[in-house]
């Protein structure tokens, strides 16, 4: 008996299933690429630490990653689905994000929830990694883990629900547009880091009694530079995860606007190169050149789906120029010790991007709300900055008051590897502590 030809309905079903599988594969590899971001942060922050603190800085990143994944499963994803209207939850919309929901586990009828959750949990871990670099070499591991969970599984995802959600109130009421999450990821994390750094205080030896800034160089500038390049590689997964795969149709942004990956390729690479050039012009340091590359991408991220590539290049140059200058300003003016310039790169770079789209993209239509406007973007930036800074400052202030935030001076002088990590980073090299353990190293600074 000869097999019968498939019916039109069967062919349609096969096509749709093929599209569903391709969607899963796309986000699967985006998530895998985003893990490289954390390998990059690991190397970046270990290299930016002195020898006596290298492994402790790496362990902070590893533990943040480990703690954010389960906490984001138990309540972070629910917050995103529930809180898009503000602080009033939509319990019906969030039902599928409850940890006991049929969608939150193996389910042959749901190919989407787990793969989107996976991408979002990597965004969450990225916010914690951004914050971790600012506080290396003097924060208690336990205090860092608590703050990382709050930032990664509560604070940033609340910002995403408001301004990175098709029905978020910033989108539907103000026309807020931010393709690459410069606001809810980078601004929120950067301003959260700023709030914590204010209460944490500078590393011992960072400033002289008269307020003069003393550079503290990490033990491996090459490791930091390579780590930053790995973050750039991972960001292609990050930005891919910002696109919505539509079976049988054009790609869209998370807001529903049509877009192409081709546009993202043009603009990401142009902004990346612009950031390097901008930072080179004002610093000539490879650490800041690669940090400027990141800032360049963030400075164009909200409009990567819209910009003409030369404009993305100019915004990248702007981000690369502004961020090292912003870091130098807060260091010299306010005596703040942001060890890797996290606030300047992510907070200020994200701010340039969000407000910049209000200048250069005003009038562009949004599918689910008003058109892009300067005041909508400016207001959105103010919301994201406040959402990051206020919890970071208040929580770290309370921790500092009860003596939970910072390690004791003797532990800081001895090195956090000795007191928190039972392993030597370079056991066959010279001792990590020689002479005065608190004295800053000499040489051209990675961060001044």
N, C-alpha and C positions, 0 to 999 in steps of 0.2 A: 504494500500500500504506500503510495507516494505521499510525502508530507504536504500538507496544505500551506499555501502562502499566508504569511501573517496578515491579519486584518489591519486596517488603518488605525483602529484604536490601539492595537497591540504595538504598532510601530511608534505611535505617539507616546505610549507609556515607556517604551525603550529609550526614546530620545530624552524624555523628561528625567528618567532615572540616570542616564548618562550625564546630563547636566548637573544633577544633584551630586553625583559622585565627583565630578570635576570641581564643583564648589568646595566639597570637603577637602579634596586634595590641595586646592589653592590655599585655603586657610591653614591646613596642616603644615605646609612648608613655610608659610608666613610666620607661624608660631615657632617653628624650628629655627628660622633665621633670627627671630627676636631673642632666642636664648643666647645668641652670639653677643647681643647687647650686654648681657650680664657677664659673659666672659671678658668683654672689653672693660666694663666697669671694674671688675675684679683686678685686672692687670693695671688699669689706670690708677686706681686708688692705692694698690700695694706699692706701685712705683713712686707715687707721690708721698708715701710715708717714709720716715726714717727707718733705718734697718731694724731698730728695736721695736717697731710697731707694724712691720710689714704684714705679718700673718694675721694679726688682730684686725687690721683693716679689711683683709680678704674674708675673714670669717664673718664679719658683719654683713657683707653682701650675701654670703652663702645662707646665713640664718634668716635674713630678710626674705629671700626667695622662698625658703622652706616654710616660714610662718605665714606668709601672705597667701600662698596657694590654698591651704585649708580654710583660712578665715574668709577669703574671697568666695570660696564655695559655700560656706555656711551663711554668710550674710551680705557680702559685697555685691554679688550678682543680683540679689533681691533688691538692694538699694537702687541699683541702676533701673530696674524695671518698675519700681514702685514710686520713686521720688521725683519724677520728671516735672511735676507741677510746682515743686518747692519743697516745703517741709511736711506737706500733707500727703501721706502715701495713698496710692491707688492699689488696694489689696487685690482686686480682681486682676489687674494687669500683671501684678507681681506673683501671682499664684504659681506660674510655671518656674519661677526662680527659687521657690522654697526648697530646701535641701531634700525634702521627702517627696518632691514632685516626680512624676514619671519621666519628665524631661531631663531631670538631673541625674541620669545614669543610662546604662545600656537600654536602647529603645529603637527597634527596627523601623518605627514610624517617625522618628525624629533624627534627621541627619544634621541638624543645624545647631541645636543648643550647645552641645559639648564643644564644637569647634569654635563657635563664637565666644563661649566662656573661656576657652583656652587662650584665644587672642587677647581678650580683655584682662585676664589674669596676668599676662605678660606685660600689658600696659601698666597694670597696678604695680608689679615688681619694678618696673622702670622708675616709677615715682620714688620708690624707696631707695633705689640705687643712686638717683640724683641727689637725694637728701644725704645719703651716707657719706659722700665725699666731703661735704662741708664740715663735718664734725669729727673727722679722723683724729686719732692720737690723744684724745682726752675724754671721750664720752664713755660712760658705763655701757657694757654690752647689753645688760638687761633693759636699761632705759632706752637704748636705741631700738631694741626689738619692739617694745611697747609703742614707741612713736612711729616706727615703720608700719606696724599693723594698722594704726589709726589712719596714717596717711594713705597707705595702699589699699585698705579694704573698707574705708569709710569716706575720707575727705575727698580724694580725687574722683571717686566714682559718683559722689554727690554732684560734683561739678560737671561730670560727664552726663549725668541724668538731666541736668539743667541746660547744657549748651552743646552736647554732643549726642543728641538723641532726636529722632525725627519729630517727637512731640514735646521736647523740652521747652520750658517756658521762655528761655532766652531766645530760642529759635523762633517760636511761634508768636512771641510778643514784640521782640526787638529786632528780628531778622538777623540775629547773630550767626556768623558763618565762620567755621574753623575746620577746614578739611583735615589738616595734620595734627590736630589736638595740641596746638601751641598753648592754648589756654588751660584746659582741664588737666593736662599732663605736665607741661613744662612750667607754666606760670604758677600753678598750684604748688608743685613740688619746690620750685625755686623760692617762692615767698614763704612756704612752710619752713624751709631751711634757714631763711633769714630770721624768722621769728625764734627759732631754736638757738641759732648762733648768738643772738643778742644776750640770751640768758646763760648760755654755756660758757661764754668768755673765751679769750684767746689762749693758745698754748703757752706754756711757760717759756719765756725767752722770746716770744714773738714781738713784743714791744718793750723798749727801754723805759725806765722810770719817767723820762721826759716826753714819752709818747712816740719817739722815733721808731719807725717800723723796721724790724730786722727780718730779712728773708729767711725762711726755713726751707731748705731744699730736700726733696725726697731722695731716696737712695738710688733710684734708677729712672732717669728721664727717658731712656729708650723704652723701658717697659710701659711707662705712662703713654708715650706717643703711640706705640703699637696698640695699646688698649683703646685709645681714642679712635684709631683707625678701625678697629673691630666694631666699635659702637656704630660707626658710619655704615659698615657692612650690614649690621643688624637692623639699621633703620630702613633699609629697603624692605625688610619683612614688616617692620612697624607701619610704614606708609602703605604697603600692600594691604595690611589689615584694616586700614582706614577706608578702603574701597569696598563696595558691596557688589558681589558677584550676582548677576541676574541671569538665570537660565533663559536662553533664547532672546535676550535683549542686551542693551548697552549697559556698561558699568554705571553705577551711580555713587554719589557720596553717601555718607551716613544720613544726610538730610533728605535724600531722594533726588537730588539734582543729577542730571546726566553728566558723565565725565569719561575720560579715557586714561588708561595707564600710560599711554604715549605722552600725554601732557605732564604726568607726574615724573616720567623719566627726564624729559627736557628740563623741567624746572628744578627738580631735586639736584641734578648734576650741576646746573648753572649756579644755583645758590650755594652748593657745597664748595665749588671752586672760588666763588666770590668771597665766601667767608675766610678761606685760607689767605687770599690776597689781601683782604682788609686787615686781618690780624698781623700779617707779615709787615705791612706798611707801618704799623705802630709799635710792634714789639720785636720782630725778627726771631722770636723764640718758637721752636717747634711745638712745645707744649701749648702755647697760645694759638699757633697756627691751626692745630687740629681742634682745639676748643672753639676757635673761630669758625672752623668748618661746620661744627655742630650748630653754633649760634646762627650761622648763615642759613642753614636749613630751617631752623625755627623761625627766623625772620621772614621767611617766605612761606612757611608751612600752611597758614590759613588759606592762602590762595594758590596753592600748587595746582589745583584743578582749573584755575582761571587765567593765570598770568601768562603774558608773552615772555618767553625765556630771557631776553635781555633785562626785563624788569626784575625777574627773579635774581639775576646776576647782580644787579645794582643793590637790591635788598640784602643779598648775601654779603656784599662788601660792607654795607652799612652795619649789619650785625657783627661782622668780624672786626670792625673799627670800634664800635660802641662798647662791646662787652669787656675787653680788657681795660678800657678807660673807666668804665663803671666800677669794675672790681678795684682798680687803683684808687678811685674816689672814696668808696666806702671803707677801704682799708685805712687810708691816710686821714680821712675826715672824721670817721666814727670809731676808729680803732677796732674794727670787727675782723675776726680771723676766720674767714671762709677759706678753708685750706686749699680747695681746688677751683674756687671761683664759681661754685654751683649756682649761686643766686644771680650773678652777672650773666652767665651763659644761658641758663634756662629761664630764670625769672625775667631778666631784662630782654634777652633774645626773644622770648615768647611774647613779651609786651610789645616789642617793635613789630612782630609779626601780626598780632591781633589788631593793633591800632593801624598799622600800615595798610591792612586790607580795607579798613574804613576810609582811607584816603584814596587808594588806587582802585578799589573795587566798588565804590559807592554807586548805587543804581542797578547793580546786577540783581536779577530776580532770584528769590528763594522759593522753592516749591511749597514749603509748609509755613510760610510766614511773610512778613514784610521784606522788601528788597534790602540788600546790604546798604548800611548807612554808616557815616562816621560816628554818630552818637550811639548807634546800636553796638558797634564794635568797641567804642570807648567805655560804654557802660558794662559790656561783657567783660572787658579787661579788668575793670574795677571790682566786679563780682569775683572773678577768678583770683585776683590778688588778695582780696579780703578773705576768701574762703581758705586760701593757703596760710596766710600770715596769722590770722586770729587764733585758730586752734594750735598752730605751732608755737606761738608766743605764750599763750595762756597755759597750755599743758606743760611746756618746758619750765615756765616760771614756777608752777606748783611743784614740779619735780626738784627744781633747784632749791626751793625753800625747805624741803624735807631731806636734802642731801642725797637725792637719788640720781641726779642727772650726770654728775661728773665724778671721775675717779679721784682718789686722794692725791695730793701733790707727790708723795713718795712713789706711788704706783706710776704716775705719769713720768717721773724722772727715770725710774727703773725701766720703763717700757712696757706697753700693754701685752706684748708677746710673752713676757716673763710672767705676768700676773693673770692673764686670761687664756693663753694658748700654750699648752705643754709641748711645744715643739720649736726648735730653732729654724729660722728661715734659711740661713746659710751656715750650717754647722762647721764647715771647713774654712770659713773666711775669718777675718779679724773679728774680735769681740764686738758685739753690738754696742757695748758701753765702754768708752775709753775716756779716762779723765773725768770731766764734768759731764754727766749724762744729759743735763738739761741744756747744755750749750748748743746753739744753732750751728749747723754746718756752714761752711763757706762755699763759694762758687757762684756761678750765675744762677739766679733763682728760677725755679719752675713757676713760682707764684710770689709776687712781690707785693 
